[in-house]
Amino acid sequence: MPETLELDLEKLGMHQEEKSKKHYFEISTDSSGISNQYQKMLLEQMLGRDDILEKLQLLYKVGRKNIRCLFVDSNYVVKNIGTSNAIPRLCVAWPFQETLVFDFAGTPE
């Protein structure tokens, strides 16, 4: 990510995945607007601030129907990967068939 972004995670409108216990929110790429300003701020950090809706439409046209942002506690990463040098903010894009997934590790603080 190009810069530090401070967000109130409670205002991201997240849900919890049953299997992984990660928290997430999802945005349709066939969207005419993003009503949650916190989600919009995060997407602008990931995709760039210029023409965010145009970028979403381009993703939709190439078959990426959604963008999903997953959040997992960094303590979980350290415990399960076995390193004390875990990156506190991890952003990985997973190329699934229809959904582009960004995975973040960190603490709410």
C-alpha positions as CSV (number, residue, x, y, z in Angstrom):
1,M,0.0,0.0,0.0
2,P,1.4,3.4,-0.8
3,E,0.8,5.0,2.6
4,T,-0.5,4.3,6.1
5,L,-4.3,4.4,6.3
6,E,-6.1,4.8,9.6
7,L,-9.5,3.3,9.6
8,D,-12.2,2.4,12.2
9,L,-12.5,-1.3,11.4
10,E,-15.9,-1.4,13.1
11,K,-17.2,1.0,10.4
12,L,-16.1,-1.2,7.5
13,G,-19.3,-3.3,7.7
14,M,-17.5,-6.6,7.9
15,H,-18.9,-10.1,8.2
16,Q,-17.1,-13.2,9.5
17,E,-16.3,-16.2,7.4
18,E,-17.3,-19.4,9.2
19,K,-14.5,-21.6,8.0
20,S,-11.5,-19.3,8.4
21,K,-12.9,-16.9,11.1
22,K,-11.5,-14.0,9.1
23,H,-13.5,-10.9,8.9
24,Y,-14.3,-9.4,5.5
25,F,-16.3,-7.1,3.4
26,E,-17.0,-7.5,-0.3
27,I,-17.7,-4.9,-3.1
28,S,-19.4,-5.7,-6.4
29,T,-17.3,-4.5,-9.3
30,D,-20.6,-3.8,-11.1
31,S,-21.2,-0.8,-8.8
32,S,-22.2,2.7,-9.6
33,G,-21.0,3.9,-6.2
34,I,-19.6,2.8,-2.9
35,S,-21.8,3.9,0.0
36,N,-19.4,3.0,2.8
37,Q,-16.8,5.7,2.9
38,Y,-14.3,3.5,4.9
39,Q,-14.6,0.7,2.3
40,K,-14.1,3.3,-0.4
41,M,-11.0,4.7,1.3
42,L,-9.4,1.2,1.5
43,L,-10.2,0.4,-2.1
44,E,-8.7,3.7,-3.2
45,Q,-5.5,2.7,-1.4
46,M,-5.4,-0.6,-3.2
47,L,-6.5,0.4,-6.6
48,G,-5.4,4.1,-6.7
49,R,-7.5,7.2,-6.1
50,D,-8.1,8.1,-9.8
51,D,-11.4,6.9,-11.4
52,I,-12.1,4.1,-8.9
53,L,-15.5,3.3,-10.4
54,E,-14.0,3.1,-13.9
55,K,-11.4,0.6,-12.5
56,L,-14.2,-1.4,-10.9
57,Q,-16.0,-1.5,-14.3
58,L,-12.9,-2.7,-16.0
59,L,-12.5,-5.6,-13.5
60,Y,-16.2,-6.5,-14.1
61,K,-15.7,-6.6,-17.8
62,V,-12.8,-9.1,-17.5
63,G,-14.9,-11.4,-15.2
64,R,-13.9,-10.2,-11.8
65,K,-17.4,-9.8,-10.2
66,N,-16.3,-8.9,-6.6
67,I,-13.5,-7.6,-4.6
68,R,-13.2,-9.2,-1.1
69,C,-11.1,-7.8,1.6
70,L,-10.2,-10.3,4.4
71,F,-8.7,-9.3,7.8
72,V,-6.9,-11.7,10.2
73,D,-5.2,-10.9,13.5
74,S,-1.4,-10.8,13.2
75,N,-1.1,-13.0,16.3
76,Y,-2.8,-15.7,14.3
77,V,-0.2,-15.4,11.6
78,V,2.7,-15.6,14.0
79,K,1.1,-18.6,15.8
80,N,0.4,-20.5,12.6
81,I,3.4,-19.6,10.5
82,G,5.8,-19.7,13.4
83,T,7.7,-16.5,13.0
84,S,7.9,-13.5,15.3
85,N,8.8,-11.3,12.4
86,A,5.4,-11.4,10.8
87,I,4.6,-8.4,8.7
88,P,2.0,-6.3,10.6
89,R,0.2,-5.2,7.5
90,L,0.1,-7.9,4.8
91,C,-1.7,-7.3,1.5
92,V,-1.8,-10.2,-0.9
93,A,-4.0,-10.4,-4.0
94,W,-5.4,-13.9,-4.6
95,P,-6.5,-14.5,-8.3
96,F,-9.7,-16.4,-7.9
97,Q,-11.9,-17.0,-10.9
98,E,-14.6,-14.4,-10.2
99,T,-13.4,-12.6,-7.1
100,L,-10.2,-10.6,-6.4
101,V,-9.3,-11.2,-2.8
102,F,-7.0,-8.9,-0.7
103,D,-5.8,-10.5,2.5
104,F,-4.6,-8.3,5.4
105,A,-2.9,-9.3,8.7
106,G,-2.8,-6.9,11.6
107,T,-4.3,-5.9,14.8
108,P,-7.3,-3.5,15.0
109,E,-5.1,-1.1,16.9
